[in-house]
């Protein structure tokens, strides 16, 4: 594999790692802002701009 290929694999792996940790779930800081966010629910990264979380749910 070329250097470019290894670098691409590394960057993709880092992005996937970050995306899993950046997801919004009921117990996350952002998830707690929603008036209702059911157990087992998740918003994957990257989320859209969110406004009025308390009114959603």
DSSP file (Angstrom, degrees, kcal/mol; ACC not computed):
  #  RESIDUE AA STRUCTURE BP1 BP2  ACC     N-H-->O    O-->H-N    N-H-->O    O-->H-N    TCO  KAPPA ALPHA  PHI   PSI    X-CA   Y-CA   Z-CA
    1    1 A X              0   0    0      0, 0.0     2,-0.0     0, 0.0     0, 0.0   0.000 360.0 360.0 360.0 142.4    0.0    0.0    0.0
    2    2 A X     >  -     0   0    0      1,-0.1     4,-2.4     4,-0.0     5,-0.2  -0.287 360.0-108.5 -77.9 165.1    1.2    3.5   -0.8
    3    3 A X  H  > S+     0   0    0      1,-0.2     4,-2.7     2,-0.2     5,-0.2   0.906 121.7  53.4 -57.8 -42.1    1.9    6.2    1.7
    4    4 A X  H  > S+     0   0    0      1,-0.2     4,-2.3     2,-0.2    -1,-0.2   0.896 108.6  48.8 -61.6 -41.2   -1.2    8.0    0.3
    5    5 A X  H  > S+     0   0    0      2,-0.2     4,-2.3     1,-0.2    -1,-0.2   0.907 112.2  47.8 -65.3 -42.8   -3.4    4.9    0.8
    6    6 A X  H  X S+     0   0    0     -4,-2.4     4,-2.4     2,-0.2    -2,-0.2   0.907 112.0  50.3 -64.6 -41.2   -2.1    4.5    4.4
    7    7 A X  H  X S+     0   0    0     -4,-2.7     4,-2.5     2,-0.2    -2,-0.2   0.909 110.2  49.9 -63.9 -41.5   -2.7    8.1    5.2
    8    8 A X  H  X S+     0   0    0     -4,-2.3     4,-2.5     2,-0.2    -2,-0.2   0.914 111.0  49.4 -62.9 -43.2   -6.3    7.9    3.7
    9    9 A X  H  X S+     0   0    0     -4,-2.3     4,-2.4     2,-0.2    -2,-0.2   0.905 111.8  49.2 -62.3 -41.6   -7.0    4.8    5.9
   10   10 A X  H  X S+     0   0    0     -4,-2.4     4,-2.3     2,-0.2    -2,-0.2   0.921 112.4  47.1 -63.6 -44.9   -5.7    6.6    9.0
   11   11 A X  H  X S+     0   0    0     -4,-2.5     4,-2.3     2,-0.2    -2,-0.2   0.902 112.6  49.1 -65.9 -40.8   -7.8    9.7    8.3
   12   12 A X  H  X S+     0   0    0     -4,-2.5     4,-2.6     2,-0.2    -1,-0.2   0.912 111.2  50.2 -64.6 -42.3  -10.9    7.7    7.7
   13   13 A X  H  X S+     0   0    0     -4,-2.4     4,-2.3     2,-0.2    -2,-0.2   0.907 111.0  48.8 -61.8 -42.5  -10.4    5.7   10.8
   14   14 A X  H  X S+     0   0    0     -4,-2.3     4,-2.5     2,-0.2    -2,-0.2   0.906 111.5  49.8 -64.2 -41.7   -9.9    8.8   12.9
   15   15 A X  H  X S+     0   0    0     -4,-2.3     4,-2.8     2,-0.2    -2,-0.2   0.921 111.3  48.4 -63.4 -44.4  -13.1   10.3   11.4
   16   16 A X  H  X S+     0   0    0     -4,-2.6     4,-1.9     2,-0.2    -1,-0.2   0.891 111.5  50.5 -64.2 -39.4  -15.1    7.2   12.2
   17   17 A X  H  X S+     0   0    0     -4,-2.3     4,-1.5     2,-0.2    -2,-0.2   0.940 113.9  44.7 -61.5 -47.9  -13.7    7.2   15.7
   18   18 A X  H  X S+     0   0    0     -4,-2.5     4,-1.9     1,-0.2    -2,-0.2   0.900 109.6  55.5 -64.2 -41.7  -14.7   10.8   16.2
   19   19 A X  H  X S+     0   0    0     -4,-2.8    26,-0.5     1,-0.2     4,-0.5   0.883 106.6  50.6 -61.2 -39.4  -18.1   10.4   14.6
   20   20 A X  H  < S+     0   0    0     -4,-1.9     3,-0.4     1,-0.2    -1,-0.2   0.880 115.3  42.7 -65.5 -37.5  -19.0    7.6   17.1
   21   21 A X  H  < S+     0   0    0     -4,-1.5    -2,-0.2     1,-0.2    -1,-0.2   0.701 110.6  55.6 -82.9 -19.4  -18.0    9.8   20.0
   22   22 A X  H  < S+     0   0    0     -4,-1.9    -1,-0.2    -5,-0.1    -2,-0.2   0.473  80.3 117.7 -91.2  -3.0  -19.6   12.9   18.7
   23   23 A X     <  -     0   0    0     -4,-0.5     2,-0.5    -3,-0.4    21,-0.2  -0.303  66.7-122.8 -64.8 149.5  -23.1   11.3   18.3
   24   24 A X  E     +A   43   0A   0     19,-2.6    19,-2.6     6,-0.1     2,-0.3  -0.830  39.2 165.8 -96.1 129.0  -25.9   12.8   20.4
   25   25 A X  E >   -A   42   0A   0     -2,-0.5     3,-1.9    17,-0.2     6,-0.4  -0.853  52.3 -88.3-136.1 170.6  -27.7   10.4   22.7
   26   26 A X  T 3  S+     0   0    0     15,-0.6     8,-0.1    12,-0.3    13,-0.1   0.778 125.0  44.1 -55.3 -30.5  -30.1   10.7   25.7
   27   27 A X  T 3  S+     0   0    0      4,-0.1    -1,-0.3     5,-0.1     2,-0.1   0.456  91.6 102.6 -96.9  -0.5  -27.3   11.0   28.3
   28   28 A X  S <> S-     0   0    0     -3,-1.9     4,-2.1     1,-0.1     5,-0.2  -0.408  85.7-109.7 -78.4 160.9  -25.0   13.3   26.4
   29   29 A X  T  4 S+     0   0    0      1,-0.2     4,-0.4     2,-0.2    -1,-0.1   0.913 121.0  41.8 -55.9 -46.4  -24.9   17.0   27.3
   30   30 A X  T >4 S+     0   0    0      1,-0.2     3,-1.3     2,-0.2     4,-0.4   0.882 110.6  57.3 -70.3 -38.1  -26.7   18.0   24.1
   31   31 A X  G >4 S+     0   0    0     -6,-0.4     3,-1.1     1,-0.3    -2,-0.2   0.833  98.9  59.9 -61.9 -33.6  -29.2   15.1   24.4
   32   32 A X  G 3< S+     0   0    0     -4,-2.1    -1,-0.3     1,-0.2    -2,-0.2   0.661  92.3  69.0 -70.3 -15.0  -30.3   16.3   27.8
   33   33 A X  G <  S+     0   0    0     -3,-1.3    -1,-0.2    -4,-0.4    -2,-0.2   0.716  81.7  91.0 -74.7 -20.4  -31.4   19.7   26.3
   34   34 A X  S <  S-     0   0    0     -3,-1.1    20,-0.3    -4,-0.4     3,-0.2  -0.480  80.0-133.2 -75.7 146.3  -34.2   17.9   24.4
   35   35 A X  S    S+     0   0    0     21,-1.2     2,-0.3    18,-1.1    22,-0.2   0.831  95.8  12.3 -68.0 -30.1  -37.6   17.7   26.2
   36   36 A X        +     0   0    0     20,-0.8    -1,-0.3     2,-0.0     2,-0.3  -0.972  62.6 162.4-147.7 132.5  -37.8   14.1   25.2
   37   37 A X        -     0   0    0     -2,-0.3     3,-0.1    -3,-0.2     4,-0.1  -0.762  34.7-135.3-150.8  96.7  -35.0   11.8   23.8
   38   38 A X    >   -     0   0    0     -2,-0.3     3,-2.1     1,-0.1   -12,-0.3  -0.078  26.5 -92.6 -62.8 151.3  -35.9    8.1   24.1
   39   39 A X  T 3  S+     0   0    0      1,-0.3    -1,-0.1   -14,-0.1     3,-0.1  -0.348 115.0  25.8 -57.5 137.7  -33.5    5.4   25.3
   40   40 A X  T 3  S+     0   0    0      1,-0.3    -1,-0.3    -3,-0.1     2,-0.2   0.359  94.1 126.3  85.8  -5.2  -31.7    3.9   22.4
   41   41 A X    <   +     0   0    0     -3,-2.1   -15,-0.6    -4,-0.1    -1,-0.3  -0.529  34.0 176.9 -82.6 153.3  -32.1    7.0   20.2
   42   42 A X  E     -A   25   0A   0     -2,-0.2     2,-0.5   -17,-0.2   -17,-0.2  -0.983  27.0-150.6-155.7 144.2  -29.1    8.6   18.6
   43   43 A X  E     -A   24   0A   0    -19,-2.6   -19,-2.6    -2,-0.3     4,-0.1  -0.984  31.8-136.4-113.2 120.3  -28.3   11.5   16.3
   44   44 A X        -     0   0    0     -2,-0.5     2,-0.2   -21,-0.2   -24,-0.1  -0.363  33.3 -67.7 -79.1 156.4  -25.2   10.7   14.3
   45   45 A X  S    S+     0   0    0    -26,-0.5   -22,-0.1     1,-0.2    -1,-0.1  -0.597 111.1  43.0 -78.8 143.5  -22.4   13.1   13.6
   46   46 A X  S    S-     0   0    0     -2,-0.2    -1,-0.2     1,-0.1    -2,-0.1   0.455  79.6-169.1 -88.6 130.2  -22.3   15.6   11.9
   47   47 A X        -     0   0    0     -4,-0.1    -1,-0.1     1,-0.1     3,-0.1  -0.382  24.1-111.2 -75.7 158.3  -25.7   16.9   13.1
   48   48 A X        -     0   0    0      1,-0.2     2,-0.2    -2,-0.1    -1,-0.1  -0.320  54.8 -69.8 -75.4 169.6  -27.4   19.9   11.5
   49   49 A X        -     0   0    0     -2,-0.1     2,-0.5     1,-0.0    -1,-0.2  -0.468  57.5-151.1 -62.3 129.0  -27.6   23.2   13.3
   50   50 A X        +     0   0    0     -2,-0.2     2,-0.4    -3,-0.1     3,-0.1  -0.907  20.6 171.4-111.6 131.2  -30.0   22.6   16.2
   51   51 A X        +     0   0    0     -2,-0.5     4,-0.0     1,-0.1    -2,-0.0  -0.991  63.5  18.9-134.0 143.1  -32.2   25.3   17.6
   52   52 A X    >>  +     0   0    0     -2,-0.4     3,-1.3     1,-0.1     4,-0.7   0.896  63.4 167.7  69.7  41.6  -35.0   25.0   20.2
   53   53 A X  G >4 S+     0   0    0      1,-0.3   -18,-1.1     2,-0.2     3,-1.0   0.847  71.9  60.8 -57.0 -35.1  -34.0   21.6   21.5
   54   54 A X  G 34 S+     0   0    0    -20,-0.3    -1,-0.3     1,-0.3   -20,-0.1   0.785 103.4  50.7 -65.5 -26.0  -36.5   22.0   24.4
   55   55 A X  G <4 S+     0   0    0     -3,-1.3     2,-0.4   -20,-0.1    -1,-0.3   0.602  96.4  84.6 -86.7 -11.7  -39.4   22.3   22.0
   56   56 A X    <<        0   0    0     -3,-1.0   -21,-1.2    -4,-0.7   -20,-0.8  -0.732 360.0 360.0 -89.9 137.1  -38.4   19.2   20.1
   57   57 A X              0   0    0     -2,-0.4    -1,-0.2   -22,-0.2    -2,-0.1   0.426 360.0 360.0 129.1 360.0  -39.5   15.8   21.4
